[in-house]
Amino acid sequence: MMHMTSRLLACLLVLATSTLGAQDITGTWQGTLATTPKPSRILLRVAHEGDGRLTVARFNLDGAGFGSPMGAHWASLEGGVLKATFGSGDFVGKLDARANHMAGTWTPTNGATPQHIDLIRPTATTAWRDSSAHRARFIRVEPNVQLEVLDWGGVGRPLVLLAGLGNNAHVFDALAPKLTDRYHVYGITRRGFAPSSVPKSGYLADSLADDVIAVFDSLHLERPVLAGHSLAGQELSSIGSRHPERVAGLVYLDAANVYAYFDPKVENNAPYIIPDVQRRLALIFDRWAPISFAERMAMVRELADTTLPILQRDLRLWADDLATAPNATEKPKGLRRDPVVSAIFAGGQRYTSINGPVLAIYVAPAPWRAEATDSTSRARADSMSLAFRMPQINAFERGVPQARVVRLAHANHYVWLSNEADVLREMRAFIDALP
């Protein structure tokens, strides 16, 4: 009898385990992380691709807004446990028996303390929805390319907001309504990011800036202020160097980095020089390229005398950095190339002249990591952060002397979320002083 009971328990255990492993985890999950300075609402969307792969997209509704997913590099489901690795951290969630609740842990890659998060399947009444007071439309910038444009309304001078890499215009859902009392506020989602079109081409920095100009034309905007976050700095600098007459001013929200302003004296920027060198070498090598011998000769000499020596210097510095990386001999596994992000980085250009009024807000020094708990470690962290960030900031101040440069200590990269009052004050003062 005892033997039969043992066999029965074993069978029930196997059945329970197999049932748990077979639970359907696909769909949308939502929960709140107790982050600072305010909690963050998180959505996970889990799906099975046609080839059987499990995919997980993460949305931070209070950081990146609706429709700005961060895709997992790797995901698995075993025994009712979902594991997903993102660029900013790792998620592990345990499914309950009814598959409608997941007890999870989010571990940031920046060394911050792991955080617990309870996720549930939302219903039609409990699902979070985009409540920002904007009107969405789609504007065609090429025959087969249309961009999402958000309009928060408002009065006064037009203000156009550009999101950073990986985000769409909804990332400004919290900021934009606070500016409509003085300005008519718009947001543009660049090509390659939903719900805008995702074409295979058109990701050269100047081409992305041309998309912005096309939106200006469609909306009949006369010299708006253009504000951009992070990698949007390249679109700002493209317009500020090629078409400064089209804007009243430029606002860089932690965006005036090397992709927005290039100074050859600032070292260790090989990843931002290589794409430009590749394009010029290809043009020089193309015997059918529509350029004269004189133009080809000038490009060859500039590369040989100026750019390649700088690249050689920065390649050596890059190699030194790689040599000190932990686990330097390990090869990454399961990486999935993102064709849009790859195209945007390959389309980077070097901007050396930015015209017109400029406000540049930088994060410097960077936020403290979790292990920096005492004054000594924090002072050391600040010193290292400033040593890394100040050469670019100083270069921007030298190269764009008309710019007002503001440093926000220990702010988040999404500066308007961590330091909203500072950003609103600086933006209003800058815009209101424009002629």
Secondary structure as UniProt FT lines:
FT   HELIX           2..21
FT   STRAND          27..33
FT   STRAND          40..48
FT   TURN            50..51
FT   STRAND          54..60
FT   TURN            61..64
FT   TURN            66..67
FT   STRAND          70..71
FT   STRAND          74..78
FT   TURN            79..80
FT   STRAND          81..85
FT   STRAND          89..95
FT   TURN            97..98
FT   STRAND          101..108
FT   TURN            109..110
FT   STRAND          115..120
FT   TURN            124..126
FT   STRAND          135..142
FT   TURN            143..144
FT   STRAND          145..153
FT   STRAND          157..162
FT   TURN            165..166
FT   HELIX           169..172
FT   TURN            173..175
FT   HELIX           176..178
FT   TURN            179..182
FT   STRAND          183..188
FT   TURN            191..192
FT   TURN            194..195
FT   HELIX           205..219
FT   STRAND          225..229
FT   HELIX           230..232
FT   HELIX           233..242
FT   HELIX           244..246
FT   STRAND          249..253
FT   TURN            258..260
FT   TURN            264..265
FT   HELIX           270..285
FT   TURN            287..288
FT   HELIX           293..302
FT   HELIX           303..307
FT   HELIX           308..323
FT   TURN            326..329
FT   HELIX           339..346
FT   STRAND          358..363
FT   TURN            370..371
FT   HELIX           375..399
FT   TURN            401..402
FT   STRAND          404..408
FT   TURN            409..410
FT   HELIX           415..418
FT   HELIX           420..432
//
